[in-house]
Amino acid sequence: MLNKIPLVGWLLAIFFAFCLAVPFWLLWTVFGIGETYAYWLPDVYRHPGFFDCVAIFVVVSILKDVFVPKIVSANNSSSS
């Protein structure tokens, strides 16, 4: 949703993706979860760069907004 707001929303979305990428990258690469549980993947996917992880989170949030349908919608119009 933040990606739809020009400039400020884009910066906030990148900031949130950055915040999500820190623990993911640390757990996946430094603590070795990628080596342990994804040993069958090529090396480039077992040891991604930090900014590659940030880019993945940005792209996933954009694709989620585009392809996931809105399940619940509300209409607050009133007629008196």
Residue, then its C-alpha position, 0 to 999 in steps of 0.5 A: m500500500l505504501n508503494k502507491i504514495p509517491l516519494v514519501g511512500w516509496l521511501l517508507a516502503i524501502f525503509f520497512a524493507f530494509c528493516l525486514a531484511v536485516p534479521f532475514w539476512l542475518l539468520w539466512t547467511v550469518f547464522g547459517i539457516g541457508e546452508t543448513y536447510a537449503y543446501w540443495l540451492p545454488d551458492v548465490y541463493r544460499h549467500p545473498g547480498f544484503f541489498d539483494c534481500v532488501a530488493i527482494f522485500v521491495v519487489v514482493s511488497i509491490l507484487k503483493d499489492v498488484f496480484v493479491p485481491k482485496i478480500v474485504s472492502a468497506n463502503n461508508s456511504s450513508s443516505s439520510 
